[in-house]
Amino acid sequence: MNTTYTSPVSSLLTYGDCRESQEWPNYLELGFTQEHIPELIRMATDQELNWGDSDDLEVWAPVHAWRTLGQLRAEEAIEPLMCLFHELEELDWMSEELPIVYGMIGVKAIPALERYLSDSSNSIYPRLSAAYGLERIGITIPAAREECVSILTHQLDRFTEQALDFNALLIAHLINLKGVESISNIRKAFVEGYVEYAVCGDIEDVEIELGLRSHRSTPANYPTLADQFFPDLKAVLSRHETKKKNKVGRNEPCPCGSGKKYKKCCLNKPKESVDTQEFSPKQIELSESEK
């Protein structure tokens, strides 16, 4: 066991597997105060713990540590924790939880998150963790919403320099912040063709999400994630829908144009003989007049 941490920080080494509960415990009940912040930062950024054996409880200690820092509103942790955006890029726990921690720390974290987001030398998904942090601050602290929306919008304005999915995810954060004031910027990114539709849909979908329209004006016609992974799916579904539409009810007029009900005409005929019959509109018209 790692013995370089003092109590109560050391208790986090065996506190438990975070997968066992979605609720964050109240770590302050363990006796944590401001004086423990430096040691908690050291634990949260401890390389040995973060990349330890996945079956060892100690591997969860950094998660408990950054949660505790969030509950302590530890402004001292703003910069040190940011290194985890790229160091732990592959770990879902980081991308899901650190933005929440920044939301708890509050407005003091905004400048650092803005710098990280705007730095194109950082890779896409760590930058999006910073964007998510801004979203969490804007949601947690309503007075900061306008500033967070402005930062995300300014980043979106660089859409020609950025990946399509990066732009789409920025728009997703703006939607969550109810960033109606950014709609002209969002529209421009869509019009120029720099947004991945699979994330939020098209501009009409975004406008519906923002409450700017109640329904679509045009049918949705864009590739989704399902199209990317199952390119033949639409064709299969289309054939299925066509079959459903062409299915004739037993009591409906027979499609052969005889004027009889389907059950008394072609229903029981061999399928091949029905399929090979050809009836022109004129024949159908004549048979209708004979009823």
C-alpha positions as CSV (number, residue, x, y, z in Angstrom):
1,M,0.0,0.0,0.0
2,N,1.1,3.6,-0.7
3,T,2.1,5.0,2.7
4,T,3.3,8.5,1.6
5,Y,0.0,10.1,2.5
6,T,-1.2,11.2,5.9
7,S,-4.6,10.9,7.5
8,P,-7.4,11.6,6.4
9,V,-6.0,11.7,2.8
10,S,-4.6,8.2,3.3
11,S,-8.1,6.9,3.9
12,L,-8.9,7.5,0.3
13,L,-6.4,4.8,-0.8
14,T,-8.9,2.2,0.4
15,Y,-12.1,4.2,0.3
16,G,-13.8,2.1,-2.3
17,D,-14.5,1.3,-6.0
18,C,-16.3,4.3,-7.6
19,R,-18.2,2.1,-9.9
20,E,-20.3,0.8,-7.0
21,S,-22.3,4.0,-6.6
22,Q,-23.2,6.9,-8.9
23,E,-23.6,9.2,-5.9
24,W,-20.6,11.2,-4.7
25,P,-20.1,10.7,-0.9
26,N,-19.8,13.7,1.3
27,Y,-16.0,13.5,1.7
28,L,-15.9,16.4,4.1
29,E,-17.4,14.1,6.7
30,L,-14.0,12.4,6.8
31,G,-12.5,15.6,8.3
32,F,-11.1,17.2,5.2
33,T,-10.4,21.0,5.4
34,Q,-8.5,23.6,3.4
35,E,-5.2,22.5,5.0
36,H,-5.4,19.1,3.2
37,I,-5.7,20.7,-0.3
38,P,-2.0,20.4,-1.3
39,E,-1.9,16.7,-0.4
40,L,-5.2,16.0,-2.2
41,I,-3.8,17.7,-5.3
42,R,-0.7,15.4,-5.0
43,M,-2.9,12.4,-4.8
44,A,-5.2,13.4,-7.7
45,T,-2.2,13.9,-10.0
46,D,-0.2,10.9,-8.7
47,Q,1.0,9.0,-11.8
48,E,1.5,5.8,-9.9
49,L,-2.0,5.8,-8.6
50,N,-3.7,6.9,-11.8
51,W,-2.1,4.1,-13.8
52,G,-2.1,1.5,-11.1
53,D,-3.6,-2.0,-11.2
54,S,-7.3,-1.8,-12.1
55,D,-8.1,-4.5,-9.5
56,D,-6.5,-2.5,-6.7
57,L,-8.6,-0.1,-4.6
58,E,-5.7,2.4,-4.7
59,V,-6.4,3.1,-8.3
60,W,-9.6,4.9,-7.3
61,A,-7.9,7.2,-4.8
62,P,-7.2,10.0,-7.4
63,V,-10.9,10.1,-8.2
64,H,-11.9,10.4,-4.6
65,A,-9.2,13.1,-4.2
66,W,-10.5,15.3,-7.1
67,R,-14.0,14.9,-5.9
68,T,-12.9,16.1,-2.4
69,L,-11.1,19.1,-4.0
70,G,-14.4,20.0,-5.7
71,Q,-16.3,19.8,-2.5
72,L,-13.7,22.0,-0.9
73,R,-14.0,24.5,-3.8
74,A,-10.2,24.3,-4.0
75,E,-9.1,27.1,-6.3
76,E,-5.5,26.0,-5.8
77,A,-6.4,22.8,-7.7
78,I,-7.5,24.7,-10.9
79,E,-4.2,24.5,-12.8
80,P,-2.8,21.2,-11.4
81,L,-5.9,19.2,-12.3
82,M,-5.9,20.6,-15.8
83,C,-2.8,18.5,-16.7
84,L,-5.1,15.5,-16.3
85,F,-7.1,16.5,-19.3
86,H,-4.4,15.2,-21.6
87,E,-2.6,12.8,-19.2
88,L,-5.8,10.8,-18.6
89,E,-7.4,11.5,-22.0
90,E,-8.3,7.8,-22.4
91,L,-10.0,7.5,-19.1
92,D,-13.8,8.1,-19.0
93,W,-13.7,9.0,-15.3
94,M,-11.6,12.1,-16.1
95,S,-13.7,13.4,-18.9
96,E,-17.0,12.8,-17.0
97,E,-15.9,14.0,-13.5
98,L,-13.3,16.7,-13.8
99,P,-15.7,19.2,-15.6
100,I,-18.1,18.6,-12.6
101,V,-15.2,19.4,-10.2
102,Y,-14.6,22.7,-12.1
103,G,-18.3,23.4,-11.9
104,M,-18.0,23.1,-8.1
105,I,-14.9,25.3,-7.9
106,G,-16.7,28.0,-9.8
107,V,-15.9,31.2,-11.7
108,K,-12.2,31.4,-10.6
109,A,-11.6,28.4,-13.0
110,I,-13.0,30.2,-16.1
111,P,-9.8,31.9,-17.3
112,A,-7.8,28.7,-17.1
113,L,-10.4,26.7,-18.9
114,E,-10.7,29.3,-21.6
115,R,-6.9,29.3,-22.1
116,Y,-6.9,25.5,-22.4
117,L,-9.8,25.4,-24.8
118,S,-8.4,28.0,-27.1
119,D,-4.9,26.4,-27.3
120,S,-5.0,24.4,-30.5
121,S,-1.8,22.6,-29.5
122,N,-3.9,20.6,-27.1
123,S,-5.8,17.7,-28.7
124,I,-9.5,17.8,-29.4
125,Y,-11.0,15.7,-26.6
126,P,-9.0,17.3,-23.7
127,R,-10.1,20.7,-25.0
128,L,-13.7,19.5,-25.0
129,S,-13.2,18.5,-21.4
130,A,-12.4,22.2,-20.7
131,A,-15.5,23.2,-22.7
132,Y,-17.6,20.8,-20.6
133,G,-16.1,22.5,-17.5
134,L,-17.3,25.8,-18.8
135,E,-20.7,24.4,-19.3
136,R,-20.8,23.0,-15.8
137,I,-19.8,26.4,-14.3
138,G,-22.5,28.2,-16.4
139,I,-25.2,25.8,-15.2
140,T,-24.1,25.6,-11.6
141,I,-23.6,29.4,-11.3
142,P,-26.3,31.2,-13.4
143,A,-24.5,34.5,-13.0
144,A,-21.6,33.0,-15.0
145,R,-23.7,31.6,-17.8
146,E,-23.3,34.6,-20.1
147,E,-19.5,34.6,-19.8
148,C,-19.3,30.8,-20.5
149,V,-21.6,31.1,-23.5
150,S,-19.5,33.9,-24.9
151,I,-16.3,31.9,-24.5
152,L,-17.8,28.8,-26.2
153,T,-19.3,31.0,-29.0
154,H,-15.9,32.7,-29.6
155,Q,-14.3,29.3,-30.0
156,L,-17.1,28.1,-32.4
157,D,-16.3,31.2,-34.5
158,R,-13.0,29.5,-35.4
159,F,-15.0,26.7,-37.1
160,T,-13.0,26.7,-40.3
161,E,-9.9,25.8,-38.3
162,Q,-11.5,23.0,-36.3
163,A,-12.8,19.5,-36.9
164,L,-16.5,19.1,-37.7
165,D,-17.2,17.0,-34.6
166,F,-15.3,19.5,-32.4
167,N,-17.6,22.3,-33.7
168,A,-20.7,20.1,-33.2
169,L,-19.8,19.3,-29.6
170,L,-19.2,23.0,-28.9
171,I,-22.8,23.6,-30.2
172,A,-24.0,20.8,-27.9
173,H,-22.5,22.6,-24.9
174,L,-24.2,25.9,-26.0
175,I,-27.5,24.0,-26.3
176,N,-27.1,22.8,-22.7
177,L,-26.5,26.4,-21.6
178,K,-29.6,27.6,-23.5
179,G,-27.3,29.8,-25.6
180,V,-30.0,31.3,-27.8
181,E,-27.9,34.5,-28.2
182,S,-25.3,32.4,-30.2
183,I,-27.8,31.2,-32.8
184,S,-26.4,33.4,-35.6
185,N,-22.9,32.0,-35.0
186,I,-24.3,28.5,-34.9
187,R,-26.2,29.0,-38.2
188,K,-23.1,30.3,-39.9
189,A,-21.1,27.2,-39.0
190,F,-23.9,25.0,-40.4
191,V,-24.3,27.1,-43.6
192,E,-20.6,26.9,-44.2
193,G,-20.7,23.1,-43.8
194,Y,-18.4,22.8,-40.8
195,V,-20.6,20.9,-38.4
196,E,-21.0,17.1,-38.0
197,Y,-24.7,16.3,-38.1
198,A,-24.4,13.1,-36.2
199,V,-23.9,15.0,-32.9
200,C,-26.9,17.5,-32.7
201,G,-28.6,17.0,-36.0
202,D,-29.0,19.9,-38.4
203,I,-29.7,23.6,-37.8
204,E,-33.5,23.0,-37.5
205,D,-32.9,20.4,-34.8
206,V,-30.7,22.8,-32.9
207,E,-33.3,25.6,-33.2
208,I,-35.9,23.2,-31.8
209,E,-33.6,22.3,-28.9
210,L,-33.1,26.0,-28.2
211,G,-36.8,26.7,-28.3
212,L,-36.6,28.9,-31.4
213,R,-39.0,26.7,-33.4
214,S,-41.6,24.1,-32.4
215,H,-41.2,21.7,-35.4
216,R,-39.2,21.1,-38.5
217,S,-40.0,22.9,-41.8
218,T,-38.3,20.4,-43.9
219,P,-37.7,16.6,-43.6
220,A,-34.5,15.7,-41.9
221,N,-32.0,14.6,-44.6
222,Y,-28.5,14.1,-43.2
223,P,-26.3,11.2,-42.3
224,T,-26.4,10.0,-38.7
225,L,-24.0,7.8,-36.7
226,A,-26.2,4.8,-37.7
227,D,-25.5,5.7,-41.3
228,Q,-21.8,5.8,-40.7
229,F,-21.6,2.4,-39.0
230,F,-24.5,0.7,-40.9
231,P,-24.4,2.3,-44.4
232,D,-27.0,-0.2,-45.8
233,L,-29.5,0.3,-42.9
234,K,-31.6,3.0,-44.6
235,A,-32.0,1.0,-47.8
236,V,-33.2,-2.0,-45.7
237,L,-35.6,0.1,-43.7
238,S,-36.9,1.7,-46.9
239,R,-37.6,-1.7,-48.5
240,H,-39.4,-2.7,-45.3
241,E,-41.5,0.5,-45.3
242,T,-42.4,-0.1,-49.0
243,K,-43.5,-3.6,-48.3
244,K,-45.7,-2.3,-45.4
245,K,-47.2,0.4,-47.6
246,N,-47.9,-2.1,-50.5
247,K,-49.5,-4.6,-48.2
248,V,-53.2,-5.0,-49.0
249,G,-55.8,-5.5,-46.4
250,R,-58.2,-8.5,-46.8
251,N,-61.2,-6.3,-47.1
252,E,-59.6,-3.7,-49.4
253,P,-60.2,-3.5,-53.1
254,C,-58.0,-6.0,-55.0
255,P,-55.0,-4.2,-56.6
256,C,-55.7,-6.2,-59.8
257,G,-58.6,-3.8,-60.5
258,S,-61.3,-6.5,-60.6
259,G,-63.5,-4.4,-58.2
260,K,-63.7,-7.4,-55.8
261,K,-62.3,-7.4,-52.3
262,Y,-58.8,-8.7,-52.1
263,K,-59.9,-11.8,-50.0
264,K,-62.4,-12.8,-52.7
265,C,-59.9,-12.2,-55.6
266,C,-56.1,-12.5,-55.6
267,L,-55.5,-13.2,-51.9
268,N,-55.4,-17.0,-52.4
269,K,-53.8,-17.0,-55.8
270,P,-50.2,-18.2,-56.1
271,K,-47.9,-15.2,-55.4
272,E,-46.0,-15.7,-58.7
273,S,-49.2,-15.4,-60.8
274,V,-50.3,-12.2,-59.0
275,D,-46.8,-10.6,-59.2
276,T,-46.6,-11.3,-63.0
277,Q,-49.9,-9.7,-63.8
278,E,-49.7,-6.2,-65.1
279,F,-52.5,-3.8,-65.0
280,S,-52.5,-0.4,-66.6
281,P,-54.3,2.6,-65.0
282,K,-56.8,2.3,-67.9
283,Q,-57.7,-1.3,-67.0
284,I,-58.1,-0.3,-63.3
285,E,-60.3,2.6,-64.4
286,L,-62.5,0.3,-66.6
287,S,-62.9,-2.2,-63.8
288,E,-63.9,0.5,-61.4
289,S,-66.6,1.7,-63.8
290,E,-68.0,-1.8,-64.0
291,K,-68.9,-2.0,-60.3
